[in-house]
């Protein structure tokens, strides 16, 4: 995007910062909801639902601190339908790795509950991302092992297979898909450029 002049670096970097903040907030909100006991979970769910929009609203209120860096991204304010929908969409998307882990565990470690699988998967994403390691390598696997080990009080080869399958489907498989998409994009744009030549 920078090379082709589609977007200036500052705009793209600011957009990435806003989306990363919303993504991280959605992850923390979902994890907090899962870790909270049932008597208080209703309040946490309510807090999770209004947390992201509240951050965006505060961003608009404190214009001198936040919005002045991001206002040029769009004609809409931060507290807009677009950014709020991104927050809620990411809340739903964070359940994907949890569901994948649970479905694999049903075949290998049936003692694992969905609740444990969800906490393990989201916790792995949180600590893996905070580690700054590429793909959270090592950290994700350690958190997944600790989370499932807490449920069954032991680590087994079946859990190792579960972790490996989870990481293949939610991380490693994305590489060939991304390469294929990039190849298709370059092929399509290349053919257009050839047609446009006199």
C-alpha positions in Angstrom: 0.0 0.0 0.0 2.8 2.4 0.8 4.8 1.5 -2.3 1.8 2.1 -4.6 0.8 5.3 -2.9 -2.5 3.8 -1.7 -2.1 5.1 1.8 0.6 7.2 3.6 2.6 5.4 6.2 1.2 7.5 9.1 -2.4 6.7 8.2 -1.7 3.0 7.8 0.2 2.8 11.0 -2.5 4.7 12.9 -5.2 2.4 11.5 -3.2 -0.6 12.5 -2.9 0.8 16.0 -6.6 1.4 16.3 -7.5 -2.1 15.0 -4.9 -3.8 17.2 -6.3 -2.0 20.2 -9.8 -3.2 19.4 -8.6 -6.7 18.7 -6.7 -6.8 22.0 -9.6 -5.3 23.9 -12.0 -8.0 22.5 -9.6 -10.7 23.5 -9.2 -9.5 27.1 -13.0 -9.0 27.3 -13.7 -12.6 26.2 -11.0 -14.0 28.5 -12.3 -12.0 31.5 -15.8 -13.3 30.8 -14.6 -16.9 30.8 -12.5 -16.5 33.9 -15.3 -14.9 36.0 -17.5 -17.1 38.2 -21.1 -17.4 37.2 -22.6 -15.1 39.9 -20.6 -12.1 38.6 -20.4 -13.2 34.9 -23.4 -11.1 33.9 -21.7 -7.9 34.9 -18.5 -8.9 33.1 -20.5 -9.7 29.9 -22.1 -6.3 30.1 -18.7 -4.7 30.6 -17.3 -6.6 27.7 -20.1 -5.5 25.4 -19.7 -1.8 26.3 -16.0 -1.9 26.8 -14.9 -1.4 23.2 -17.4 1.2 22.3 -16.6 3.0 25.5 -12.9 3.1 24.6 -13.8 4.6 21.2 -16.1 7.2 22.8 -13.4 8.2 25.2 -11.0 8.5 22.3 -13.3 11.1 20.8 -13.7 12.9 24.1 -10.0 13.1 24.8 -9.3 14.6 21.4 -5.9 16.1 22.4 -4.6 12.7 23.6 -6.0 10.2 21.2 -8.2 11.4 18.4 -5.8 13.9 17.0 -3.6 11.0 15.9 -6.3 9.0 14.3 -8.9 11.5 13.1 -7.5 11.7 9.6 -8.1 8.0 9.0 -11.8 8.5 8.2 -14.5 11.1 8.0 -16.2 9.3 10.8 -15.2 9.7 14.4 -13.7 6.8 16.3 -17.0 6.1 18.0 -18.6 5.0 14.7 -20.5 2.0 13.3 -17.4 0.8 11.5 -15.0 0.6 14.5 -17.8 -0.7 16.9 -18.6 -3.5 14.4 -14.9 -4.4 14.2 -14.8 -4.8 18.0 -17.9 -7.0 18.1 -16.7 -9.0 15.1 -13.3 -9.7 16.8 -15.2 -10.9 19.9 -16.9 -13.5 17.8 -13.7 -14.4 15.9 -11.8 -15.1 19.1 -14.1 -18.0 19.7 -12.8 -19.7 16.5 -9.4 -21.0 18.0 -11.3 -22.0 21.2 -13.8 -24.1 19.2 -11.0 -25.6 17.0 -9.1 -26.7 20.2 -12.2 -28.2 21.7 -13.2 -30.1 18.6 -9.7 -31.6 18.3 -9.6 -32.4 22.1 -13.0 -34.2 21.8 -11.1 -36.8 19.7 -7.9 -37.0 21.7 -8.5 -35.7 25.3 -12.3 -36.1 25.8 -11.9 -34.9 29.4 -11.3 -31.3 28.2 -14.4 -29.1 28.5 -15.2 -26.3 26.1 -14.7 -23.8 28.9 -11.2 -25.1 29.5 -10.4 -25.2 25.8 -11.6 -21.6 25.4 -9.6 -20.3 28.3 -6.5 -22.2 27.1 -6.8 -21.0 23.5 -7.5 -17.3 24.4 -4.8 -17.3 27.1 -2.3 -18.7 24.6 -3.2 -16.0 22.1 -2.8 -13.3 24.8 0.5 -14.4 26.2 1.8 -15.4 22.8 1.1 -12.0 21.4 2.6 -10.3 24.4 5.8 -12.3 24.1 6.7 -10.5 20.8 7.9 -13.8 19.5 7.0 -14.7 15.9 3.6 -16.3 16.1 4.1 -16.7 19.8 6.1 -19.8 19.1 6.8 -21.8 22.3 4.7 -19.5 24.5 1.4 -20.5 22.8 2.2 -24.2 23.1 3.3 -23.8 26.8 0.1 -22.0 27.8 -2.1 -24.5 25.9 -0.3 -27.4 27.7 -0.7 -25.7 31.1 -4.4 -25.0 30.5 -5.2 -28.5 29.4 -2.9 -30.0 32.0 -4.8 -28.1 34.7 -8.0 -29.9 33.6 -6.6 -33.5 33.5 -3.8 -32.9 36.1 -1.2 -34.4 33.7 0.3 -34.0 30.3 0.0 -36.8 27.8 0.9 -37.6 24.2 -2.8 -37.0 23.3 -2.5 -33.5 24.6 0.6 -32.9 22.5 -1.3 -34.1 19.4 -4.2 -31.8 20.3 -1.8 -28.8 20.6 0.0 -29.7 17.4 -3.3 -30.0 15.5 -4.6 -26.7 17.0 -1.5 -24.8 16.0 -1.5 -26.3 12.5 -5.1 -25.3 11.8 -5.0 -21.9 13.5 -1.5 -20.8 12.6 0.6 -22.8 10.2 -2.2 -23.4 7.7 -2.5 -19.7 7.3 0.9 -19.5 5.5 0.0 -21.6 2.4 -3.4 -19.9 2.3 -1.7 -16.5 2.4 0.9 -17.4 -0.2 -1.9 -18.8 -2.5 -3.9 -15.6 -2.1 -0.8 -13.4 -2.8 0.0 -15.5 -5.9 -3.6 -15.1 -7.2 -3.5 -11.4 -6.5 -0.2 -10.9 -8.3 -1.5 -13.1 -11.2 -4.7 -11.0 -11.5 -3.0 -7.6 -11.2 -0.2 -8.7 -13.6 -2.7 -9.8 -16.3 -4.5 -6.4 -15.9 -1.2 -4.6 -16.4 -0.5 -6.6 -19.5 -3.9 -5.9 -21.0 -3.6 -2.1 -20.2 -0.3 -1.8 -22.1 -0.6 -0.2 -25.6 
